[in-house]
Amino acid sequence: MAMRQTPLTCSGHTRPVVDLAFSGITPYGYFLISACKDGKPMLRQGDTGDWIGTFLGHKGAVWGATLNTDATKAATAAADFSAKVWDAVSGDEVLTLAHKHIVKTVTFTRDSNCLLTGGNDKLLRLYDLVNPEAAPQEISGHTSAIKKALWCNNDKQILSAAEDKTIRLWDRSSMEEVKTLTFDKSVSSMEYVADGEILVITYGKTIAFYNALSLDLIKTVEAPATINSASLHPEKDFFVAGGEDFKLYKFDYSTKEELESYKGHFGPVHCVRFSPDGELYASGSEDGTLRLWQTAVGKTYGLWKCVLPEDLGSENSEQLYTSPPEIKA
């Protein structure tokens, strides 16, 4: 009898959820932050989806959100021409970094001392958070809006994806462009996997995997629908993707075979990411919700509790869960 995937539904946002990110694993578990067009990024317990708090202060849609490794700091990128740094424990705003246009992406270095931003003014900015009064370093080269920027190679290099249909690799110390990848469509998402230096990108119906240091292609996979986001499992045995047909797809990384597909959202999926322990993946959608999906369906983890068929009465032998089909977190 096949196990049925039962996602946890995280409500609270009032507009489309456009970005999400997990922290690393901390002594208090791991955490999840979501960016939403309602301008109110939310922090949640990562394994259960339980709401912890909302970061209040932006005056426009929030396009990007991230947590540092130990979940003590958060950063957000917004349409109000600012990026903000927050104390993720108290929820207090620490810094507002003014930009000249909409900010789309924010990411911390591993030591949390530097914040990288990018957006519609086509510039990458590096802010020294130890000396926040200092003017940011700026890197130019993209010819249209930057959608995503990430640190790679132990924070010695930067990867950026833009509407100009390129991904560019930059050297942090020289601020020079090292290499450029050009595509026939705009890149919709980019994920960096430090263990193995793998870059996961999506464009059109394609999910592509590159070596993050050389930008050499490893493999591509074609999905049944236009894909907005993809994420590689920490152990690299499979990856998940979501897009315009409201579904989540799971593929075998080595064989490229489609293993499963799940429908739960009521609108296009904008973002999907695996948790740091690989036990679940989170998706954010146009429908205003986040959903948490089990990697191994039927395993007891977080709010999921597996009940073996022999433990059930005959009247409900089809139901393998103590949880209802839709769980609100």
N, C-alpha and C positions, 0 to 999 in steps of 0.2 A: 504494500500500500504506500503510495507516494506521500511524502510529508508536504504539508501545505505551508507556504511562506506567509507569515502573519506579521506585517510591518507594524511598528509602533508609529502612531501619528502624533506629531508635535505641532499643536496649533498655537495661536497667539499673534502671529503676524497678520496684517490686514491687506498686504499687497504681495506681488510676486517675490519669492526668495531667489536671489540671483547669485549668491556665493556662500560657501560654508568652509570651515576649516576646523581641524582637530588640533588640540595641544599634543604634546608628548605625554607619556605616562608619568604621573606625579604620585607622591605618597597619598594623595586624596583621590586617586583615580585619574581619568582623563576627561577633557572638556571639549565642548563644541560651540563654536560661534557662528551665527548666521547673519548675512547681510541681506537687507530687504529694501524694496522701493518705498516702504512706509517710513524710512528714515530712522528706524529704531532697532539697531542690532541687538541680538539676544544671546545670552550665555546660558548653556545647558550642561547638565551632567552628561558625559558622552555615552555611557553605556545604557542609560535609561531614558534619556531625552528630557528628564525633569528640568523645568525652568528654574534658573538661579537668579537671573536679573536681566534688566534691559538698560543699555547704555543710552542715556538721554542727552541730547545736545546738538545733533545735526539738524539742519533746516532744509534738507532735501533728501532725495533717494540715496541710500547707501549701496554702492556698487561692489565694494570689496571689504573683507574683514579677515583678520588673522589673529592668532594667539602666539605668544612666544612658547618655547619648549616647555617651561615649567608652569605655564598658565598664570603667571603673575601680571603679565601685561597683555593688553589687546590693542589693536590698531584698526582703524576703519578709513575707507576712502569714499568720498561722497560727492554728490552733484552740487553741493553748496560751495564748491571751489576750495575744499579743505580736506586734509587728512587729520585725524585725531589719534592721540595715544591715550590710553585709559589704564587706570589701576584695575586689573581684572578681579582683585579680591574685594575692594571697597566699591567698585563701580564708578569711582571719581574720574573726571577728565583730568589728565596730566598736562597735555600739550595740544594746542591747535596749530597746525602747520598750514599757512595760507598758500594757495596755489593760484594760477592765473586762469584755470579752466577746471572742468569736471575731473575729479580724480577717480580712477577705476581700480587701482591695485596697490596694495601695501604688503610688505613682508619684512620681518625682522632678520637680522643676522642671528647666528646661533647663540652668541653671547648677549643678545638683546641690546647692544650698544649702538646699532645703526639701523635706520629704517629706510627702505627703498620704496619709492612711490613712482607711479606712472599714470598717465591719463590723456585727456584730449588735447593738451598743449604739446604733445609729441616728445616731451622731455622725460628722461629718467632723472630722479633726484635722490641723493643720498644724504640723509640727515644724521648728524652726530647727536645721539640722544644724551651723551655725557655732557655735551656743550651745545644745548639746543638753541642758544642765541646766535651761534655761528651760521652764516649763510650756507645752504646746502651745496654740495657738488652737483653739477649738472652734466648729463651726457645727452648729446643730440645726435641724430642720424635717421631716426624713423621719419617717414614723410606723412604719416597720418596717426590717428589716435592710438595710444598704447592700451592694450586690453589686459595684459598680464605681465608681471615682471617677477623674477625669482632669483635668489642666490643659488649658486652651485659651486662645486669643486672647493669645499671647505670655505665658502664665502669669498673666494679669491676671484670668482667670475660671476657674471650676471647674464641671465637669459631673459629676453623680452619678446613678446608677440604683439603685433600691431595690425591695424586695419589695412596697412599697406601690403598685406599678404606675405609678410616676412616674419621669420624668427631670427633674432640676432644674438650672438654671443659676444660679450664685452669683457675686457680685462679690467678688474677693479682698480689696480694701481695706476695703469697708464691711461685709463678711461677710453681706450681705443677699441674699435670693433675688431673681433678676431675672425668671425665667420658669419655668413648669412645664409639662411635657407629661404628659398622662394617657393610659394605655392600658387596654384591656380585659383584657390578660394581663400577667403579670410579664415585664419585659424580661430576656432571657437573656444578652445581651452588648452591649457598646458599644465602638466603636473611633473614635478621633479622628484625622483626617487634616489635619495643619496646613496643607499646601499646598492652598489652596482652602477651608479651614475647613469640612470635611465631617464629619458625624457619621454613623457606620454603626451601626445598632442592629438587634437581632433579637428577635422575640417570636412565639411560636407558629410558624407556617410562613412568617412575613413577615420580609423583609429590607427595612429602610427607611433612606432617606438623607435627612438634614436639613442645613440650613445651621447650623453650630455657633454662630454669633453671634446669629442671630435665632430659631433653632429653627423656622424655616419648613420645611415638607416639600418635598423635591425630587422624590422618587419612591419607590414601594414595588414590591417584587417578591415574588411568591408562589412558594415552593419546593414540591417534591413531598412533603416530610416536615417534621416539627418540626425547627427549626434552633436550634442552641445557640450558634453563633458565625459571624461573617462578616468578611471583610477585603477592602478595596478596593486594587487594584494601584496602586503609586505614580504611574503614568502615567494612571490612571483609565480605562483602556480596558476592563477587566473586573474582576470580583470573584469570590471563592470563598466557599463556605459549607459547613458540616458540621453533622450533627445525629444524630437518633435512629435513622436507618436505616443507620448505619455508613458512609455514602458522603460523598465530597467532590464538590461541584457547582461548576462554573465557568460564569458568566454574562457575557454582553456587557453592559457598563454602559449604553451608550447605547440599545440596542434591547431590553434585558431578556431576550434570548433565552438559553435554556440551551444552552451550547456542548458541554459534556462532563460526564460523571459517572464517578467512579472509586471502586471499592471496594477497600480494602486493610486497613482496621482490622477487628478482630473484636469490636467493641463500639461504643457510641455515641461520636461525636466531640464533645469538650467545648470545644475551642479550635482556632482556625486563624488564622494570621497570615502575611502576605507578608514576605519579607526586605526589607531597606532598598534593595537594588538591583533588587528586583522579579523576580529570576531564579528564585526558588523560593518555595514556601509550606510552612509547617510545620503539622502537625496533631497534637493530643494527644488521647488516647482513654481510655475506660473500660478498654481492654485493657492499659493500662500502658505502651504504647509511644508514641513520637513518630515521625512519618513525614515525610520531606521529599519534596516533589513538584516536578517541573520545570514552570515556567511555559510554556516553549517546548519541547515534547517533542522529543527527538532532538538537542538542542544540546549541544555539548561544554562542560561546566561542572562545577566541583567534582569529584565522583567519577563523573559521567556522561561517557561517551565515545561519541560517535556514530560508527558505522561505516556508510559508504555501501553500498548493496546490491551495487554492482559490485565492492566489495572483499571480498565474502564468497564462500566456496565454495558450489557448488550444493547441497551436502548440508544446509546450514543457512541457506538464503536467506530463511526466514521471520524469522530473528532479526536484529534491527537493532542490537543492542547487544553490546558485549564484556562487559557486566556480566550476572550471572545475574538471574533475575526478582526475587529477594529479596536485597537487599544489606544486610548487617548493619553498622551504623556504631557 
